[in-house]
Every structure is written in structure tokens, then in C-alpha cells.
Amino acid sequence: MNHLFKLLCGVVAALALTQVAAAAELRERALGMFSPLPSTFPALKDNVITGEKIELGKALFFDPRMSASGVFSCNSCHNLATGGDDNMETSIGHAWQKGPRNSPTVLNAVFNEAQFWDGRAADLAEQAKGPVQAGVEMANTPANVVATLTSMPQYVAWFEEAFPEEKNPVSFDNFAKAIEAYEATLITPAPFDAWLNGDDGALTGDQLAGLELFMNKGCSACHNGVNLGGNGYFPFGLIEKPGADVLPPDDRGRFAVTKTADDSYVFRASPLRNIDQTAPYFHSGKVWDLKVAVQIMGTSQLGTEINDQQADQIVAFLTALTGKVPEVVYPVLPRETSQTPRPSGELQ
Amino acid sequence: MNHLFKLLCGVVAALALTQVAAAAELRERALGMFSPLPSTFPALKDNVITGEKIELGKALFFDPRMSASGVFSCNSCHNLATGGDDNMETSIGHAWQKGPRNSPTVLNAVFNEAQFWDGRAADLAEQAKGPVQAGVEMANTPANVVATLTSMPQYVAWFEEAFPEEKNPVSFDNFAKAIEAYEATLITPAPFDAWLNGDDGALTGDQLAGLELFMNKGCSACHNGVNLGGNGYFPFGLIEKPGADVLPPDDRGRFAVTKTADDSYVFRASPLRNIDQTAPYFHSGKVWDLKVAVQIMGTSQLGTEINDQQADQIVAFLTALTGKVPEVVYPVLPRETSQTPRPSGELQ
């Protein structure tokens, strides 16, 4: 009995060592492809992040008066209460027009190498200027934004505090910079970060199996880096084009930016953090089920069938990318004055 | 010199005493007409306020999925960032329709004796059911609201916690009760409350002069109580009807509720707390300047011309009604599931 007991102990210990070694190996492999979120805000190009700038940016982000109609703020389509997006196929904007593409999440967007589905904005400051002016979104003009801000003494004071060295702090450029600074704080550490950082208990067995599949099947060829995507461009339908509902023929993606035939139906690989909070999926927003989206990716991008069990495990892994949204105190905004341009909901 | 000095001291002392007496008299008179906000939430009829109910109500208040389109939450038209209203003439709602009347502030609304411009809802729970179903506002149905809530396990758990004794906690009635409980916390103590409570320094000289005018001119005949209004019905244009832009002939106010000829163009006296944050004014929302609104009230309701200086002082007093909005931590809402009804922006 004594011998048998020793033998059993030895087997158990060996198995445990093997498991530890396997976990260490999986983590090492994963760290070669993915990075955990940093513990501090990233530095921005030409835009020093200060507390004053963050607070101003938060006010602007939540202010519906930045739209011509007074209905939409940045937060309308990038709602911090619902995963940083709006849970619609494509957003509803000015005069009830429908936007052309699904609204991407603002959470962790600062870590994307470029913004928008086609990467046409280099950074969040450039991005912030887009929807404000888009006729189907906020339908405003830079001049009207500046006039609106200048009409409210509290905003002028906040701009002076956020841009203390500048002669004319209230500008459309600084509006965008303040929003960029605020958005850089919207970082959501997730169980996957804890696991990458060494916490073996942060992921379940199914999530670990999903991670292995995610790497072995080739998902991580496009969805890698700190945001598991957002850092490269790939044709949607690399192996097999999905149906016209999912990939509408009239939206050729990055082709509109580069005018290069090679970029036809090329899109930025979606960043996958908080993906289970941001249905529906793809630029068309036509797929509501994450599992279905995973399986479509298998056939269209990898030329492989992802079976039900595998898809469930990959989805389990993807839920480990859902992080903690930073606590946001809802702002109290400056009051209008007689100089404030009136809201206009008219179709322009 | 000694005598003169004594005399002067006596005069100064007498003047000071007279001022103190005048201040005490003014406060006593004011307390006969107005009440300071209480330091605790008011009790609600058939709706015990608990922390769980408040938190649930806050989530519902901010959740755009309570509207058919997924665009509008309670907070869209009663925005806590902008005085508890939306700063529009009349709100823009479902399918870009315009609402018939200016959106009133939700702040301190719990102290109104009835809700809406025509008082057609007895309390905030009844009120909360209105806009959700109104075709021009959120265009939803009670059945769809309940289906939406039931589809999200986190909401079901929150309802169970907020209504622990009930067999079917997820109901349209409880949806409204939770919102009512949350709204009962939206109370904004203002300098005028501090002054009513005995702080002589809380109001400026102009504000005190404005308060006296407000009482002497007769404004307080309708605008009295804790909310300086919200507790009685009066014909708009009692003495002289304002122009058709301000008082559109096709909106006969409380007549639609009571079908009594006497109630033609009768409206609930506007509660005046935070009034300088909630332009534009009147049920038509046609007047953007508070001073102009004060002067219109003089001619239409009191038959008296309120001159520029008087109007400025009354406006100064009204700004002393602007209070501190309670700190609101923006909620993180439950995620949808495959059972969640899809948003629909179609015109019904």
C-alpha cells in the first residue's frame, strides 16, 4: 500500500506539474500575440492628458448641443451604459437618417491603430470631428460648434483651464483634443488581462479552451495586440464572401479611402474587447448572435467550419474580454445663453 | 464729539436692527408662501423607496432600449446634465416627430401635485408610463417593455431585488414605480432654501429685491409652495392673451383632460426651481429669454407692466432657485440577449 500511495502521489504531482507547465506555455504563446491593457492612460500624439482636459472632454462627450438638432451627443451612439456603442444595426442620426455602418465601441478605442471601420481617421481627435459634421449623424459645422461653446461662459472657462497656454482656446481642434483625452480614459480591464498578467484563476476551463482554439484556428492572425484587432486591414470574405445582407455590395470599405482595387471590401479587423456587449456585429450590423458571427468568420476568413462546441468555447473566451467600465459621474453641463445658437432639426 | 459719536452709533445700531427686523419680516412673509426643500426624500403613495428600487429606477431612466427605436431614454428629454429637460421648444421623438409641448424638468418634480402641463397624471409613476407609450415620443408598448426587460437576466434580478415580495416583479407597473422612486431622489437644494432656512447671506440684495417684487406683484399667487408652482391650475392669459405663437390656439391645455369649458387654456402653474437652466419657456417653448417670460407673465396674468429693472431683479431672484443636482453615477446597463426585441425606428 505504501508503494502504491507513493506512486499515486507521484502521478498526481506529475499531472499538476504538467498542467502548470501547459498553463505557462499557453500564457507565453498568448503573450506573443496579445498584450494586457496598461495600468495607465496611453500618451497621445500632440495632446497632453490633464485632469482639466479630461473633464472638459467628458462634458463635450455627453453634450447633445454639439449636434445641430440638440438630440445627439457622442454618447448617443457610443453609449457608456451599453458597451460604448448603441446596439443598433446602424445608428439613427439627424432627421432620423440611418448611418451607413454599425457604430463601433468607444471603449479602449484609443488602442486602435486607426479609427472607423475603414481606418480613415488616424486617431481619436480626428475621429471626433467626423460624426459631428456628418449630415446623417450630428449634422453640425465646426463654426456652429465653436459658436455654441463660445456662447456659454462656463465652457469658455473650461477651455481656458484645459488649454492654458493658448490665445484662442475655444476651437474645433481643441474640442476634438479634449474629447480624445476623455476617451483615452475609457479603458476596461478584463479577466483576460488578469490572466495575461499571471492570474491562473481568472479564466474558466472553457475560456482557456476557447483561447487555444482562437489561436489554433487562426483568429489571432487578424485579431491580436492589445485590442485583439483594430490594428490591421483585411478583406471581408478572404476565403468565401458572406451573403449580401452581411456584406452589402455597395459598401466597399477601405476602397473609399485608398481608391486602390486591392482594398475592395477591406475593413479594419474589429477590436474584440467587450464584444459580447456590442451586438449586432460586422460593419453592416446584420448579425445579432456572437456565436453566429464567430462561425461566419470561420467560413469567410479562415475557410474552416467552426463546430458548435468550438464556437461555444470561443464565445466563452470572448466574454473574458468584457471589462470593467470606469465609473463615470454624469456631468452637469453649462447653461445656454441668449447667444447660444438654437437647435435645428431640419434636414439640411 | 462724544455725543455725536454716540448718536451716530445709535443710528447705525437702529438701522442694523431695522434691517434685521426687515429681513426677519421678509422671511416670515416668504415662509407663509414658500417652503424649503425637505432634507430627505418624500414618501410616495403605495411605493416604498429602497436603495434597490432607486438603482433599478436609475437604470431604467437612462436606458434607451425602453423606446421602440432604441434612441430615446427618459433622460433624452429630461436630461440631468441640462437642468432635467432638453432645451428645445418641444422635444423631438420617435421617427423625428415633434412633441406637442415643451418638456418639463424632472428635477424636484416629485413635489408637484400633478404631472404634465395639464396635470393629467396624478404622480410620477403614472407620468412615467406616458412618454414610453406616446407615439411621438418613445412609441413603445407595455408588453414590449416587459419583454425587453424579461429578456435580460440582470434586469430580472434587479426587479426581484427591488420588489422582493412579488411573484411577478417584472411588470410595467413596477417599471413605473422604480422610475418614480429614482426621480424622487432628484432634489436640488438651492440658495433660496438656505435663505428660507435662516442663512441671511444666501441671497444677494438684488435677489431679495426680486423676491419682494415676486410677492408684491402677485407672481406668488400661482407660483408658491415648495416648487414655486406645480400645485395649481390657471388660465394662461388670465388678463390678456399672449400672441398665438406663445399660446397656440389649438392647444387648449387642461380642457383636454376635464372637457370643461372653464378649463380652456388652463395649465398647471410652472414649477420655477432651476428655471434659469430650462429655457425655452411656456408649454409652447417659444420664449428663450427668462426676462421676456417674466414680462409676458406680468401683462398676461397680472395685468401689470414689469419694467426692465424689476424684471432683472425678479430674474435675479429666480436664479436663486437653481440648486445642486445630486451626483449621478452613470449606470452600466444589462446586455441584451437573443430574446431581446430588436429596435425598430419605423413610424407606426
Interface residues (C-beta under 8 A of the other chain):
Chain A: F62 D63 P64 R65 S69 G70 V71 S76 N79 L80 A81 T82 G83 D86 N87 M88 I92 A95 W96 K98 D276 Q277 A279 W288 D289 V325 E327 V328 V329 Y330 P331 V332 L333 R335 E336 S338 R342 P343 G345
Chain B: F62 D63 P64 R65 S69 G70 V71 S76 N79 L80 A81 T82 G83 D86 N87 M88 I92 A95 W96 K98 D276 Q277 A279 W288 D289 V325 E327 V328 V329 Y330 P331 V332 L333 R335 E336 S338 R342 P343 G345
